[in-house]
């Protein structure tokens, strides 16, 4: 799994935790460090998606986006399985990743 994908997953997990309680300064600092390690275009897209969806990052399950359940193009699904790159669902716009299952 590429670093951007891993960071997106970490960011989503941290945001889910922070959404349930008031964040501590350490948690906010951890979020800032994750965000600073990612390209600006990925962060800005993530933030826009976060306003629209509770989970802006979804797994590839059976060739489909776990968020909207629409099948990805065969070429995009294949790239996810082989190189772990970040892909975008053509239907809902979420980041999609493959975790080997």
N, C-alpha and C positions, 0 to 999 in steps of 0.2 A: 504494500500500500504506500502510495507516495505521501510525502510530508504534507502537502496541502490538504489531501483527503483526511489524514489523521488529525490535522489541526482543526478542520471543519467539524469533525466528529467531537473533538474535545470541546470546542466552542459551543456546540449545540448542547452537550451534556452540562456544561457549566451554566449556560443560560437557563436551562431547565431547573437547575438547582437554585439559581439566583431569583428566578421568577416566583419561587415559593416562600421566600423570606427576604429580610433586609440584608443586603450583602455587606460583608465585613471588608475593611480596607485590603486585607490580604487577598480576598477573592476578587475584588476589583482589579488589584495589581496583576493577579494571575490572568485575568481576562485581557488586560492591556497587553501583556507579554505575548499571549497567543495571537492577538490581532496584529501586533507589530511585526510578527514573524511571517505574515501572509501578504501576498500581493494586494495592493489597494483595490483593484477591480474585483477580486474575489470577496474581499471584506464588504465592499459597498453592495454587491449583489446579495450577499448573505443578509446584511442588515435590511435590505428591501424585502427579501423573502420572509424574514423573521416577523415583519409587520403584517404579512399576509397569512403565513402558516405557523402553527405552533412548532412544527418540525421542518425546518427548511432543508435539511439533509436527510435523504432517504436511501435505504438499501435497494439493491437490485435483487428481486426475488422472482425466480422463475422467468427471468427475462423482462420483468415489468418493474416499474417504479413502485416502491412500497407506499409512497405517499398518495398517488392518484390511481394506482393499479393499471395504468396503461402500459402496454409493451413498448419497449424502446426499439429503435431501429436495430437490425441485426448487427450492423457495423459498430454502432455505439456500445451495444452489449458486449460484443467481442473485445473491443478496446478495454472496457472495464475489467473483463475477466483476465486479459493478458498483461496489461501494464499498470493497472490500478490508478489510471488517471482520473481526474475529476471530469464528469460528464454532466450535461444539463438535460433534464427531461424535456422533450419537445412539447409535451402536453401541459404540464403544470409549472415548469421552469425551475423545479427544485434541483439541487445538487444531488447526483446519484452516485453511489459507490458500490463496489462488490467486495464482500468480506469473506469470500471463499466458501460460502455455504450454498 
